């Protein structure tokens, strides 16, 4: 599965949208949600690092 992108996409879809089918629309929705989640994690991590080094809590 590590080298099969389609199986990875299906795993993400099944994790995020367990009651949806494996249609292109459902896979696309799950991948959008996954990407959005990763982007938000990146932002909050950067903010946490910034706060840790500057002491700024606002």
PDBQT receptor file of N, H, CA, C and O in Angstrom, charges set to zero:
ATOM      1  N   UNK A   1       0.812  -1.195   0.000  1.00  0.00    +0.000 N 
ATOM      2  CA  UNK A   1       0.000   0.000   0.000  1.00  0.00    +0.000 C 
ATOM      3  C   UNK A   1       0.862   1.267   0.000  1.00  0.00    +0.000 C 
ATOM      4  O   UNK A   1       0.415   2.316  -0.464  1.00  0.00    +0.000 OA
ATOM      5  N   UNK A   2       2.074   1.179   0.509  1.00  0.00    +0.000 N 
ATOM      6  H   UNK A   2       2.437   0.327   0.887  1.00  0.00    +0.000 HD
ATOM      7  CA  UNK A   2       2.933   2.356   0.563  1.00  0.00    +0.000 C 
ATOM      8  C   UNK A   2       3.229   2.924  -0.817  1.00  0.00    +0.000 C 
ATOM      9  O   UNK A   2       3.465   4.124  -0.952  1.00  0.00    +0.000 OA
ATOM     10  N   UNK A   3       3.221   2.089  -1.830  1.00  0.00    +0.000 N 
ATOM     11  H   UNK A   3       3.030   1.114  -1.721  1.00  0.00    +0.000 HD
ATOM     12  CA  UNK A   3       3.577   2.534  -3.177  1.00  0.00    +0.000 C 
ATOM     13  C   UNK A   3       2.377   2.604  -4.112  1.00  0.00    +0.000 C 
ATOM     14  O   UNK A   3       2.533   2.923  -5.291  1.00  0.00    +0.000 OA
ATOM     15  N   UNK A   4       1.195   2.314  -3.609  1.00  0.00    +0.000 N 
ATOM     16  H   UNK A   4       1.068   2.055  -2.651  1.00  0.00    +0.000 HD
ATOM     17  CA  UNK A   4       0.001   2.327  -4.430  1.00  0.00    +0.000 C 
ATOM     18  C   UNK A   4      -0.865   3.523  -4.027  1.00  0.00    +0.000 C 
ATOM     19  O   UNK A   4      -1.569   3.468  -3.019  1.00  0.00    +0.000 OA
ATOM     20  N   UNK A   5      -0.814   4.599  -4.810  1.00  0.00    +0.000 N 
ATOM     21  H   UNK A   5      -0.242   4.643  -5.630  1.00  0.00    +0.000 HD
ATOM     22  CA  UNK A   5      -1.515   5.819  -4.461  1.00  0.00    +0.000 C 
ATOM     23  C   UNK A   5      -3.032   5.646  -4.443  1.00  0.00    +0.000 C 
ATOM     24  O   UNK A   5      -3.716   6.271  -3.632  1.00  0.00    +0.000 OA
ATOM     25  N   UNK A   6      -3.561   4.807  -5.326  1.00  0.00    +0.000 N 
ATOM     26  H   UNK A   6      -3.006   4.300  -5.984  1.00  0.00    +0.000 HD
ATOM     27  CA  UNK A   6      -5.000   4.599  -5.350  1.00  0.00    +0.000 C 
ATOM     28  C   UNK A   6      -5.473   3.948  -4.046  1.00  0.00    +0.000 C 
ATOM     29  O   UNK A   6      -6.498   4.350  -3.495  1.00  0.00    +0.000 OA
ATOM     30  N   UNK A   7      -4.747   2.961  -3.554  1.00  0.00    +0.000 N 
ATOM     31  H   UNK A   7      -3.914   2.635  -4.002  1.00  0.00    +0.000 HD
ATOM     32  CA  UNK A   7      -5.109   2.329  -2.281  1.00  0.00    +0.000 C 
ATOM     33  C   UNK A   7      -4.992   3.321  -1.132  1.00  0.00    +0.000 C 
ATOM     34  O   UNK A   7      -5.790   3.282  -0.195  1.00  0.00    +0.000 OA
ATOM     35  N   UNK A   8      -4.014   4.201  -1.196  1.00  0.00    +0.000 N 
ATOM     36  H   UNK A   8      -3.366   4.232  -1.957  1.00  0.00    +0.000 HD
ATOM     37  CA  UNK A   8      -3.874   5.226  -0.167  1.00  0.00    +0.000 C 
ATOM     38  C   UNK A   8      -5.074   6.162  -0.179  1.00  0.00    +0.000 C 
ATOM     39  O   UNK A   8      -5.598   6.524   0.874  1.00  0.00    +0.000 OA
ATOM     40  N   UNK A   9      -5.511   6.554  -1.384  1.00  0.00    +0.000 N 
ATOM     41  H   UNK A   9      -5.085   6.260  -2.240  1.00  0.00    +0.000 HD
ATOM     42  CA  UNK A   9      -6.682   7.417  -1.498  1.00  0.00    +0.000 C 
ATOM     43  C   UNK A   9      -7.925   6.725  -0.950  1.00  0.00    +0.000 C 
ATOM     44  O   UNK A   9      -8.740   7.350  -0.272  1.00  0.00    +0.000 OA
ATOM     45  N   UNK A  10      -8.069   5.444  -1.243  1.00  0.00    +0.000 N 
ATOM     46  H   UNK A  10      -7.408   4.936  -1.795  1.00  0.00    +0.000 HD
ATOM     47  CA  UNK A  10      -9.224   4.705  -0.730  1.00  0.00    +0.000 C 
ATOM     48  C   UNK A  10      -9.169   4.603   0.795  1.00  0.00    +0.000 C 
ATOM     49  O   UNK A  10     -10.200   4.707   1.460  1.00  0.00    +0.000 OA
ATOM     50  N   UNK A  11      -7.995   4.405   1.342  1.00  0.00    +0.000 N 
ATOM     51  H   UNK A  11      -7.158   4.320   0.802  1.00  0.00    +0.000 HD
ATOM     52  CA  UNK A  11      -7.858   4.321   2.795  1.00  0.00    +0.000 C 
ATOM     53  C   UNK A  11      -8.243   5.647   3.451  1.00  0.00    +0.000 C 
ATOM     54  O   UNK A  11      -8.914   5.659   4.483  1.00  0.00    +0.000 OA
ATOM     55  N   UNK A  12      -7.824   6.748   2.859  1.00  0.00    +0.000 N 
ATOM     56  H   UNK A  12      -7.280   6.738   2.021  1.00  0.00    +0.000 HD
ATOM     57  CA  UNK A  12      -8.188   8.068   3.387  1.00  0.00    +0.000 C 
ATOM     58  C   UNK A  12      -9.694   8.263   3.296  1.00  0.00    +0.000 C 
ATOM     59  O   UNK A  12     -10.318   8.740   4.244  1.00  0.00    +0.000 OA
ATOM     60  N   UNK A  13     -10.289   7.892   2.144  1.00  0.00    +0.000 N 
ATOM     61  H   UNK A  13      -9.782   7.504   1.375  1.00  0.00    +0.000 HD
ATOM     62  CA  UNK A  13     -11.737   8.031   1.974  1.00  0.00    +0.000 C 
ATOM     63  C   UNK A  13     -12.478   7.188   2.999  1.00  0.00    +0.000 C 
ATOM     64  O   UNK A  13     -13.444   7.655   3.603  1.00  0.00    +0.000 OA
ATOM     65  N   UNK A  14     -12.042   5.969   3.199  1.00  0.00    +0.000 N 
ATOM     66  H   UNK A  14     -11.257   5.590   2.709  1.00  0.00    +0.000 HD
ATOM     67  CA  UNK A  14     -12.724   5.072   4.139  1.00  0.00    +0.000 C 
ATOM     68  C   UNK A  14     -12.569   5.541   5.578  1.00  0.00    +0.000 C 
ATOM     69  O   UNK A  14     -13.443   5.302   6.411  1.00  0.00    +0.000 OA
ATOM     70  N   UNK A  15     -11.472   6.201   5.866  1.00  0.00    +0.000 N 
ATOM     71  H   UNK A  15     -10.762   6.395   5.190  1.00  0.00    +0.000 HD
ATOM     72  CA  UNK A  15     -11.247   6.722   7.221  1.00  0.00    +0.000 C 
ATOM     73  C   UNK A  15     -12.101   7.969   7.472  1.00  0.00    +0.000 C 
ATOM     74  O   UNK A  15     -12.748   8.084   8.513  1.00  0.00    +0.000 OA
ATOM     75  N   UNK A  16     -12.099   8.892   6.521  1.00  0.00    +0.000 N 
ATOM     76  H   UNK A  16     -11.574   8.798   5.675  1.00  0.00    +0.000 HD
ATOM     77  CA  UNK A  16     -12.788  10.167   6.717  1.00  0.00    +0.000 C 
ATOM     78  C   UNK A  16     -14.276  10.115   6.393  1.00  0.00    +0.000 C 
ATOM     79  O   UNK A  16     -15.072  10.817   7.015  1.00  0.00    +0.000 OA
ATOM     80  N   UNK A  17     -14.651   9.293   5.429  1.00  0.00    +0.000 N 
ATOM     81  H   UNK A  17     -14.003   8.722   4.924  1.00  0.00    +0.000 HD
ATOM     82  CA  UNK A  17     -16.045   9.201   5.001  1.00  0.00    +0.000 C 
ATOM     83  C   UNK A  17     -16.465   7.730   4.948  1.00  0.00    +0.000 C 
ATOM     84  O   UNK A  17     -16.679   7.187   3.864  1.00  0.00    +0.000 OA
ATOM     85  N   UNK A  18     -16.582   7.089   6.100  1.00  0.00    +0.000 N 
ATOM     86  H   UNK A  18     -16.409   7.530   6.981  1.00  0.00    +0.000 HD
ATOM     87  CA  UNK A  18     -16.813   5.638   6.107  1.00  0.00    +0.000 C 
ATOM     88  C   UNK A  18     -18.132   5.188   5.496  1.00  0.00    +0.000 C 
ATOM     89  O   UNK A  18     -18.254   4.032   5.092  1.00  0.00    +0.000 OA
ATOM     90  N   UNK A  19     -19.112   6.064   5.419  1.00  0.00    +0.000 N 
ATOM     91  H   UNK A  19     -19.013   7.004   5.748  1.00  0.00    +0.000 HD
ATOM     92  CA  UNK A  19     -20.418   5.665   4.894  1.00  0.00    +0.000 C 
ATOM     93  C   UNK A  19     -20.617   6.036   3.432  1.00  0.00    +0.000 C 
ATOM     94  O   UNK A  19     -21.690   5.807   2.874  1.00  0.00    +0.000 OA
ATOM     95  N   UNK A  20     -19.605   6.599   2.818  1.00  0.00    +0.000 N 
ATOM     96  H   UNK A  20     -18.733   6.785   3.272  1.00  0.00    +0.000 HD
ATOM     97  CA  UNK A  20     -19.671   6.953   1.402  1.00  0.00    +0.000 C 
ATOM     98  C   UNK A  20     -19.169   5.799   0.548  1.00  0.00    +0.000 C 
ATOM     99  O   UNK A  20     -18.508   4.884   1.039  1.00  0.00    +0.000 OA
ATOM    100  N   UNK A  21     -19.493   5.859  -0.734  1.00  0.00    +0.000 N 
ATOM    101  H   UNK A  21     -20.030   6.603  -1.133  1.00  0.00    +0.000 HD
ATOM    102  CA  UNK A  21     -18.997   4.837  -1.659  1.00  0.00    +0.000 C 
ATOM    103  C   UNK A  21     -17.614   5.250  -2.178  1.00  0.00    +0.000 C 
ATOM    104  O   UNK A  21     -17.091   6.299  -1.800  1.00  0.00    +0.000 OA
ATOM    105  N   UNK A  22     -17.043   4.435  -3.027  1.00  0.00    +0.000 N 
ATOM    106  H   UNK A  22     -17.468   3.583  -3.334  1.00  0.00    +0.000 HD
ATOM    107  CA  UNK A  22     -15.708   4.717  -3.565  1.00  0.00    +0.000 C 
ATOM    108  C   UNK A  22     -15.781   5.474  -4.896  1.00  0.00    +0.000 C 
ATOM    109  O   UNK A  22     -14.956   5.251  -5.781  1.00  0.00    +0.000 OA
ATOM    110  N   UNK A  23     -16.748   6.351  -5.036  1.00  0.00    +0.000 N 
ATOM    111  H   UNK A  23     -17.419   6.532  -4.317  1.00  0.00    +0.000 HD
ATOM    112  CA  UNK A  23     -16.878   7.134  -6.263  1.00  0.00    +0.000 C 
ATOM    113  C   UNK A  23     -15.792   8.205  -6.322  1.00  0.00    +0.000 C 
ATOM    114  O   UNK A  23     -15.180   8.541  -5.308  1.00  0.00    +0.000 OA
ATOM    115  N   UNK A  24     -15.567   8.727  -7.503  1.00  0.00    +0.000 N 
ATOM    116  H   UNK A  24     -16.065   8.455  -8.327  1.00  0.00    +0.000 HD
ATOM    117  CA  UNK A  24     -14.566   9.789  -7.668  1.00  0.00    +0.000 C 
ATOM    118  C   UNK A  24     -14.907  10.990  -6.801  1.00  0.00    +0.000 C 
ATOM    119  O   UNK A  24     -14.019  11.621  -6.228  1.00  0.00    +0.000 OA
ATOM    120  N   UNK A  25     -16.184  11.303  -6.705  1.00  0.00    +0.000 N 
ATOM    121  H   UNK A  25     -16.906  10.791  -7.170  1.00  0.00    +0.000 HD
ATOM    122  CA  UNK A  25     -16.627  12.456  -5.913  1.00  0.00    +0.000 C 
ATOM    123  C   UNK A  25     -16.307  12.257  -4.427  1.00  0.00    +0.000 C 
ATOM    124  O   UNK A  25     -15.823  13.177  -3.768  1.00  0.00    +0.000 OA
ATOM    125  N   UNK A  26     -16.574  11.068  -3.905  1.00  0.00    +0.000 N 
ATOM    126  H   UNK A  26     -16.967  10.320  -4.441  1.00  0.00    +0.000 HD
ATOM    127  CA  UNK A  26     -16.295  10.786  -2.494  1.00  0.00    +0.000 C 
ATOM    128  C   UNK A  26     -14.795  10.789  -2.212  1.00  0.00    +0.000 C 
ATOM    129  O   UNK A  26     -14.349  11.309  -1.189  1.00  0.00    +0.000 OA
ATOM    130  N   UNK A  27     -14.031  10.212  -3.117  1.00  0.00    +0.000 N 
ATOM    131  H   UNK A  27     -14.393   9.791  -3.948  1.00  0.00    +0.000 HD
ATOM    132  CA  UNK A  27     -12.573  10.203  -2.950  1.00  0.00    +0.000 C 
ATOM    133  C   UNK A  27     -12.034  11.627  -2.999  1.00  0.00    +0.000 C 
ATOM    134  O   UNK A  27     -11.178  11.997  -2.196  1.00  0.00    +0.000 OA
ATOM    135  N   UNK A  28     -12.532  12.425  -3.939  1.00  0.00    +0.000 N 
ATOM    136  H   UNK A  28     -13.228  12.125  -4.592  1.00  0.00    +0.000 HD
ATOM    137  CA  UNK A  28     -12.088  13.819  -4.054  1.00  0.00    +0.000 C 
ATOM    138  C   UNK A  28     -12.437  14.604  -2.795  1.00  0.00    +0.000 C 
ATOM    139  O   UNK A  28     -11.626  15.394  -2.311  1.00  0.00    +0.000 OA
ATOM    140  N   UNK A  29     -13.634  14.395  -2.264  1.00  0.00    +0.000 N 
ATOM    141  H   UNK A  29     -14.294  13.754  -2.656  1.00  0.00    +0.000 HD
ATOM    142  CA  UNK A  29     -14.052  15.088  -1.043  1.00  0.00    +0.000 C 
ATOM    143  C   UNK A  29     -13.149  14.702   0.127  1.00  0.00    +0.000 C 
ATOM    144  O   UNK A  29     -12.720  15.564   0.894  1.00  0.00    +0.000 OA
ATOM    145  N   UNK A  30     -12.864  13.416   0.260  1.00  0.00    +0.000 N 
ATOM    146  H   UNK A  30     -13.213  12.716  -0.363  1.00  0.00    +0.000 HD
ATOM    147  CA  UNK A  30     -12.008  12.947   1.350  1.00  0.00    +0.000 C 
ATOM    148  C   UNK A  30     -10.592  13.496   1.214  1.00  0.00    +0.000 C 
ATOM    149  O   UNK A  30      -9.977  13.890   2.205  1.00  0.00    +0.000 OA
ATOM    150  N   UNK A  31     -10.078  13.521  -0.009  1.00  0.00    +0.000 N 
ATOM    151  H   UNK A  31     -10.577  13.201  -0.814  1.00  0.00    +0.000 HD
ATOM    152  CA  UNK A  31      -8.724  14.052  -0.207  1.00  0.00    +0.000 C 
ATOM    153  C   UNK A  31      -8.674  15.544   0.078  1.00  0.00    +0.000 C 
ATOM    154  O   UNK A  31      -7.676  16.035   0.606  1.00  0.00    +0.000 OA
ATOM    155  N   UNK A  32      -9.732  16.275  -0.260  1.00  0.00    +0.000 N 
ATOM    156  H   UNK A  32     -10.542  15.877  -0.688  1.00  0.00    +0.000 HD
ATOM    157  CA  UNK A  32      -9.790  17.704   0.053  1.00  0.00    +0.000 C 
ATOM    158  C   UNK A  32      -9.799  17.889   1.578  1.00  0.00    +0.000 C 
ATOM    159  O   UNK A  32      -9.074  18.730   2.108  1.00  0.00    +0.000 OA
ATOM    160  N   UNK A  33     -10.623  17.099   2.275  1.00  0.00    +0.000 N 
ATOM    161  H   UNK A  33     -11.212  16.416   1.844  1.00  0.00    +0.000 HD
ATOM    162  CA  UNK A  33     -10.662  17.189   3.730  1.00  0.00    +0.000 C 
ATOM    163  C   UNK A  33      -9.307  16.870   4.354  1.00  0.00    +0.000 C 
ATOM    164  O   UNK A  33      -8.861  17.547   5.281  1.00  0.00    +0.000 OA
ATOM    165  N   UNK A  34      -8.667  15.836   3.834  1.00  0.00    +0.000 N 
ATOM    166  H   UNK A  34      -9.029  15.287   3.081  1.00  0.00    +0.000 HD
ATOM    167  CA  UNK A  34      -7.354  15.427   4.338  1.00  0.00    +0.000 C 
ATOM    168  C   UNK A  34      -6.321  16.536   4.122  1.00  0.00    +0.000 C 
ATOM    169  O   UNK A  34      -5.563  16.872   5.032  1.00  0.00    +0.000 OA
ATOM    170  N   UNK A  35      -6.299  17.090   2.929  1.00  0.00    +0.000 N 
ATOM    171  H   UNK A  35      -6.915  16.817   2.190  1.00  0.00    +0.000 HD
ATOM    172  CA  UNK A  35      -5.349  18.171   2.624  1.00  0.00    +0.000 C 
ATOM    173  C   UNK A  35      -5.618  19.391   3.497  1.00  0.00    +0.000 C 
ATOM    174  O   UNK A  35      -4.687  20.012   4.011  1.00  0.00    +0.000 OA
ATOM    175  N   UNK A  36      -6.887  19.729   3.662  1.00  0.00    +0.000 N 
ATOM    176  H   UNK A  36      -7.643  19.225   3.244  1.00  0.00    +0.000 HD
ATOM    177  CA  UNK A  36      -7.250  20.868   4.496  1.00  0.00    +0.000 C 
ATOM    178  C   UNK A  36      -6.811  20.637   5.943  1.00  0.00    +0.000 C 
ATOM    179  O   UNK A  36      -6.296  21.550   6.589  1.00  0.00    +0.000 OA
ATOM    180  N   UNK A  37      -7.010  19.440   6.444  1.00  0.00    +0.000 N 
ATOM    181  H   UNK A  37      -7.429  18.699   5.920  1.00  0.00    +0.000 HD
ATOM    182  CA  UNK A  37      -6.604  19.100   7.807  1.00  0.00    +0.000 C 
ATOM    183  C   UNK A  37      -5.089  19.233   7.973  1.00  0.00    +0.000 C 
ATOM    184  O   UNK A  37      -4.615  19.784   8.967  1.00  0.00    +0.000 OA
ATOM    185  N   UNK A  38      -4.335  18.728   7.000  1.00  0.00    +0.000 N 
ATOM    186  H   UNK A  38      -4.720  18.280   6.192  1.00  0.00    +0.000 HD
ATOM    187  CA  UNK A  38      -2.869  18.829   7.075  1.00  0.00    +0.000 C 
ATOM    188  C   UNK A  38      -2.413  20.283   7.036  1.00  0.00    +0.000 C 
ATOM    189  O   UNK A  38      -1.471  20.654   7.736  1.00  0.00    +0.000 OA
ATOM    190  N   UNK A  39      -3.072  21.108   6.225  1.00  0.00    +0.000 N 
ATOM    191  H   UNK A  39      -3.837  20.806   5.656  1.00  0.00    +0.000 HD
ATOM    192  CA  UNK A  39      -2.716  22.530   6.165  1.00  0.00    +0.000 C 
ATOM    193  C   UNK A  39      -2.985  23.203   7.505  1.00  0.00    +0.000 C 
ATOM    194  O   UNK A  39      -2.180  24.014   7.962  1.00  0.00    +0.000 OA
ATOM    195  N   UNK A  40      -4.109  22.874   8.138  1.00  0.00    +0.000 N 
ATOM    196  H   UNK A  40      -4.763  22.215   7.767  1.00  0.00    +0.000 HD
ATOM    197  CA  UNK A  40      -4.411  23.451   9.441  1.00  0.00    +0.000 C 
ATOM    198  C   UNK A  40      -3.405  22.981  10.502  1.00  0.00    +0.000 C 
ATOM    199  O   UNK A  40      -2.995  23.764  11.359  1.00  0.00    +0.000 OA
ATOM    200  N   UNK A  41      -3.016  21.723  10.443  1.00  0.00    +0.000 N 
ATOM    201  H   UNK A  41      -3.349  21.086   9.747  1.00  0.00    +0.000 HD
ATOM    202  CA  UNK A  41      -1.994  21.226  11.369  1.00  0.00    +0.000 C 
ATOM    203  C   UNK A  41      -0.679  21.974  11.196  1.00  0.00    +0.000 C 
ATOM    204  O   UNK A  41      -0.005  22.292  12.176  1.00  0.00    +0.000 OA
ATOM    205  N   UNK A  42      -0.317  22.252   9.955  1.00  0.00    +0.000 N 
ATOM    206  H   UNK A  42      -0.865  21.994   9.159  1.00  0.00    +0.000 HD
ATOM    207  CA  UNK A  42       0.909  23.001   9.680  1.00  0.00    +0.000 C 
ATOM    208  C   UNK A  42       0.840  24.394  10.291  1.00  0.00    +0.000 C 
ATOM    209  O   UNK A  42       1.817  24.877  10.864  1.00  0.00    +0.000 OA
ATOM    210  N   UNK A  43      -0.300  25.026  10.167  1.00  0.00    +0.000 N 
ATOM    211  H   UNK A  43      -1.093  24.634   9.701  1.00  0.00    +0.000 HD
ATOM    212  CA  UNK A  43      -0.470  26.383  10.696  1.00  0.00    +0.000 C 
ATOM    213  C   UNK A  43      -0.402  26.387  12.221  1.00  0.00    +0.000 C 
ATOM    214  O   UNK A  43       0.310  27.202  12.807  1.00  0.00    +0.000 OA
ATOM    215  N   UNK A  44      -1.134  25.483  12.863  1.00  0.00    +0.000 N 
ATOM    216  H   UNK A  44      -1.712  24.820  12.387  1.00  0.00    +0.000 HD
ATOM    217  CA  UNK A  44      -1.120  25.483  14.331  1.00  0.00    +0.000 C 
ATOM    218  C   UNK A  44       0.238  25.068  14.886  1.00  0.00    +0.000 C 
ATOM    219  O   UNK A  44       0.628  25.524  15.960  1.00  0.00    +0.000 OA
ATOM    220  N   UNK A  45       0.957  24.215  14.174  1.00  0.00    +0.000 N 
ATOM    221  H   UNK A  45       0.640  23.845  13.301  1.00  0.00    +0.000 HD
ATOM    222  CA  UNK A  45       2.303  23.843  14.609  1.00  0.00    +0.000 C 
ATOM    223  C   UNK A  45       3.233  25.042  14.526  1.00  0.00    +0.000 C 
ATOM    224  O   UNK A  45       4.004  25.299  15.450  1.00  0.00    +0.000 OA
ATOM    225  N   UNK A  46       3.162  25.778  13.417  1.00  0.00    +0.000 N 
ATOM    226  H   UNK A  46       2.536  25.569  12.666  1.00  0.00    +0.000 HD
ATOM    227  CA  UNK A  46       3.997  26.975  13.261  1.00  0.00    +0.000 C 
ATOM    228  C   UNK A  46       3.656  28.002  14.337  1.00  0.00    +0.000 C 
ATOM    229  O   UNK A  46       4.550  28.637  14.896  1.00  0.00    +0.000 OA
ATOM    230  N   UNK A  47       2.372  28.166  14.627  1.00  0.00    +0.000 N 
ATOM    231  H   UNK A  47       1.645  27.651  14.172  1.00  0.00    +0.000 HD
ATOM    232  CA  UNK A  47       1.974  29.105  15.672  1.00  0.00    +0.000 C 
ATOM    233  C   UNK A  47       2.482  28.655  17.037  1.00  0.00    +0.000 C 
ATOM    234  O   UNK A  47       2.914  29.482  17.841  1.00  0.00    +0.000 OA
ATOM    235  N   UNK A  48       2.436  27.359  17.304  1.00  0.00    +0.000 N 
ATOM    236  H   UNK A  48       2.085  26.687  16.652  1.00  0.00    +0.000 HD
ATOM    237  CA  UNK A  48       2.939  26.846  18.575  1.00  0.00    +0.000 C 
ATOM    238  C   UNK A  48       4.435  27.049  18.728  1.00  0.00    +0.000 C 
ATOM    239  O   UNK A  48       4.910  27.423  19.800  1.00  0.00    +0.000 OA
ATOM    240  N   UNK A  49       5.172  26.806  17.665  1.00  0.00    +0.000 N 
ATOM    241  H   UNK A  49       4.787  26.502  16.794  1.00  0.00    +0.000 HD
ATOM    242  CA  UNK A  49       6.625  27.021  17.686  1.00  0.00    +0.000 C 
ATOM    243  C   UNK A  49       6.919  28.495  17.909  1.00  0.00    +0.000 C 
ATOM    244  O   UNK A  49       7.801  28.849  18.692  1.00  0.00    +0.000 OA
ATOM    245  N   UNK A  50       6.179  29.350  17.221  1.00  0.00    +0.000 N 
ATOM    246  H   UNK A  50       5.463  29.062  16.585  1.00  0.00    +0.000 HD
ATOM    247  CA  UNK A  50       6.366  30.794  17.386  1.00  0.00    +0.000 C 
ATOM    248  C   UNK A  50       6.118  31.208  18.829  1.00  0.00    +0.000 C 
ATOM    249  O   UNK A  50       6.896  31.970  19.404  1.00  0.00    +0.000 OA
ATOM    250  N   UNK A  51       5.058  30.718  19.401  1.00  0.00    +0.000 N 
ATOM    251  H   UNK A  51       4.426  30.099  18.934  1.00  0.00    +0.000 HD
ATOM    252  CA  UNK A  51       4.749  31.056  20.799  1.00  0.00    +0.000 C 
ATOM    253  C   UNK A  51       5.827  30.513  21.745  1.00  0.00    +0.000 C 
ATOM    254  O   UNK A  51       6.187  31.172  22.720  1.00  0.00    +0.000 OA
ATOM    255  N   UNK A  52       6.332  29.331  21.461  1.00  0.00    +0.000 N 
ATOM    256  H   UNK A  52       6.040  28.796  20.669  1.00  0.00    +0.000 HD
ATOM    257  CA  UNK A  52       7.349  28.738  22.331  1.00  0.00    +0.000 C 
ATOM    258  C   UNK A  52       8.635  29.556  22.333  1.00  0.00    +0.000 C 
ATOM    259  O   UNK A  52       9.296  29.690  23.363  1.00  0.00    +0.000 OA
ATOM    260  N   UNK A  53       8.979  30.097  21.180  1.00  0.00    +0.000 N 
ATOM    261  H   UNK A  53       8.442  29.988  20.343  1.00  0.00    +0.000 HD
ATOM    262  CA  UNK A  53      10.241  30.832  21.093  1.00  0.00    +0.000 C 
ATOM    263  C   UNK A  53      10.119  32.300  21.431  1.00  0.00    +0.000 C 
ATOM    264  O   UNK A  53      11.099  32.916  21.852  1.00  0.00    +0.000 OA
ATOM    265  N   UNK A  54       8.944  32.876  21.259  1.00  0.00    +0.000 N 
ATOM    266  H   UNK A  54       8.148  32.376  20.917  1.00  0.00    +0.000 HD
ATOM    267  CA  UNK A  54       8.788  34.311  21.535  1.00  0.00    +0.000 C 
ATOM    268  C   UNK A  54       8.092  34.585  22.860  1.00  0.00    +0.000 C 
ATOM    269  O   UNK A  54       8.218  35.673  23.421  1.00  0.00    +0.000 OA
ATOM    270  N   UNK A  55       7.361  33.602  23.355  1.00  0.00    +0.000 N 
ATOM    271  H   UNK A  55       7.258  32.718  22.899  1.00  0.00    +0.000 HD
ATOM    272  CA  UNK A  55       6.605  33.829  24.590  1.00  0.00    +0.000 C 
ATOM    273  C   UNK A  55       5.349  34.629  24.361  1.00  0.00    +0.000 C 
ATOM    274  O   UNK A  55       4.647  34.974  25.312  1.00  0.00    +0.000 OA
ATOM    275  N   UNK A  56       5.055  34.930  23.112  1.00  0.00    +0.000 N 
ATOM    276  H   UNK A  56       5.626  34.650  22.339  1.00  0.00    +0.000 HD
ATOM    277  CA  UNK A  56       3.870  35.709  22.760  1.00  0.00    +0.000 C 
ATOM    278  C   UNK A  56       2.657  34.797  22.754  1.00  0.00    +0.000 C 
ATOM    279  O   UNK A  56       2.630  33.818  22.008  1.00  0.00    +0.000 OA
ATOM    280  N   UNK A  57       1.649  35.095  23.572  1.00  0.00    +0.000 N 
ATOM    281  H   UNK A  57       1.671  35.891  24.178  1.00  0.00    +0.000 HD
ATOM    282  CA  UNK A  57       0.457  34.250  23.649  1.00  0.00    +0.000 C 
ATOM    283  C   UNK A  57      -0.754  34.891  23.014  1.00  0.00    +0.000 C 
ATOM    284  O   UNK A  57      -1.865  34.381  23.163  1.00  0.00    +0.000 OA
ATOM    285  N   UNK A  58      -0.575  35.989  22.311  1.00  0.00    +0.000 N 
ATOM    286  H   UNK A  58       0.328  36.403  22.190  1.00  0.00    +0.000 HD
ATOM    287  CA  UNK A  58      -1.727  36.640  21.658  1.00  0.00    +0.000 C 
ATOM    288  C   UNK A  58      -1.780  36.317  20.205  1.00  0.00    +0.000 C 
ATOM    289  O   UNK A  58      -2.680  36.778  19.503  1.00  0.00    +0.000 OA
TER     290      UNK A  58
